[in-house]
Amino acid sequence: MPEREELRVEGVVDHIAVRTEDMHADVRAYERLGFRVETIYEDWAMLRDARGFGVALLPEGSKHPQHLGIRVETREALEEAARREGNRPIKEHRDRSVSFYTRGVGERAVEVIYYPPEYRQP
């Protein structure tokens, strides 16, 4: 595997992804806190607050790891970050976002994500 360079991403914290034991109950709880549902599937849900910060809920069996999501503003920035991380594979998701996963502080998962113009908005 190619050696990783220092991960430097010119981006902002976009979301956190956490495990949930009852996704639908947690969705309702976040809605009471003022979050809105952006996306919901059987294996994950994304909610956002009024400023756009997201909480992704990961029920048992979700293929997504718990992670911190960092948003970049261009596809080029995403590709450059992936290259610096040893040419990490970039994947397009169901909602049209594009990202890759890598390891961050304490070897915890970090997702670097780009939302293209065709990203599915609510």
Secondary structure, 3 states (H helix, E strand, C coil): CCCCCCCCCCCEEEEEEEEECCHHHHHHHHHHCCCEEEEECCCCEEEECCCCCEEEEEECCCCCCCEEEEEECCHHHHHHHHHHCCCCCCEECCCCCEEEEEECHHHCEEEEEECCCCCCCC
